Amino acid sequence: MLRVVLSRACLLILAGALLPALPRPARAAATAAAPAVRPVYFNTAFEGASLGKIEQLGENEYRLHLKGQQDARGRNRQATWFLFRLDDVAGRELTLRLTSFKGEYNDRPANSTAGPWYRPVFSEDGETWRHFTEAGWDEAKDEITVTLRSSSAATVWVGHVPPYPQARLLRLLADVGRSPHAMVEVIGRSVQGRELHLVTVTNPDLPDAAKRVVWLQARQHAWEAGTSFVLEGALRFVVSDDPVARRLRDETVFKFTPMVNPDSVAVGEVRFNLNGWDPNRHWDVVDLRDKRWLERLPEVWYVKRAILAQHARQPIDLLLNLHNTETGEYMDTMTDAEPHLGRWQRAFEQLVTTTTFDPSRPKLTIHTGSSPANTTNFLWREARVPVALMELRIGASRKHGRIMSTEDRLEFGRRLITILAEAAR
């Protein structure tokens, strides 16, 4: 928990030692004349919160450093997440300078994850989020400045992007679990013992043998909360009474792994699991017969086991692994053989022409080199599981002309799962 109280009164006490000695009555009078300024409370005592060092620059101005997260070797600091609460701010106007974005990526210095395009979010109820409409970017200082305008709300939350905590996922799974078309399973546990879930949706009254299998996966990296909204939109749609959803359940077995890295989501980390291993890497070396990987990276170990078990029982036709990035948007795969490659290409074309998907790479990227990456895509090389990775930008969408809202992402999830199911056939 981080609970910092900063106020002008504190500064006056510190400055008092520098003033010339005054007679006792005069000193008391000077103190009494000082205006009372309410302190501002920075609070991180809630799920997903994260904030580093706080500097007070003035009565209503603060520099806030991102905490970031390093890998198991103490390298590759990632600083793409912050979330905190400000208490007792009603009627005040605060200037917040967010900094310390730079870090490392693949053992090389990385540019800041923020920039002139970036707008953090704020909320007055912890549920409904809005982007700051204005922000000042200082590249030399690696710092973005936003102004929190005075309002009647005593409490305001500020974050990198709209958060999707594990608590919301658990509520979603409780809702979905009541559907006769859905089954929610626990397939393993994280480093800290949190449940790893697999959700299956289909029409149980029809045999699975003639159905296609479509798998959607999210939240390997904790900061990428936008992927959870997309997956929720997809999952709520396929269990719905919509006529299209009913038809798709007759034809398809849907599989969802909704939150691969729940520990880091819960404690406000960025990318790695709580042992410092990246859940979107090491898929090439995680061996289900090797207990060391079960201890280091149980999130990948259990999810990989579930995927391979399903593929051996009834082959997966398409498995899409969702991610967020700052300004890029694309899909890539190692799948290089028919009919699976054609399915991915059909899905890509439909997404471009009928949805808000706006790729910065004009075509589906197909990796065919001799040195495969170690992401989930590697399962094509290992077991012929047709996996693709989708990156969705958090910056402004060119199709929308603005940053995507959570409602936009929920709707995109509905369209995405429909397109995947149709492409699989």
Secondary structure, DSSP 4 states (H G I P E B T S, - for coil): --EEEE-HHHHHHHHGGGSPP--HHHHHHHHHHSPP-PPEEEE--STT-B---EEEEETTEEEEE---B--TTS---B----EEEEES-TT--EEEEEE---EEETTEEE--S--TT---EEESSSSS-EE-S--EEETTTTEEEEEE---S-SEEEEESS----HHHHHHHHHHHHTSTTEEEEEEEE-TT--EEEEEEES-TTS-STTSEEEEEE--SSTT-THHHHHHHHHHHHHTS--HHHHHHHHHEEEEEE--S-HHHHHHT--SS-TTS--TTS-TTT--TT-HHHHHH-HHHHHHHHHHHHHHHHS--SEEEEEEEESS--EEEE---STTHHHHHHHHHHHHHHHSS---SSSS-EE--SSS--SSGGGHHHHH---EEEEEEESSEETTTTEEPPHHHHHHHHHHHHHHHHHHH-
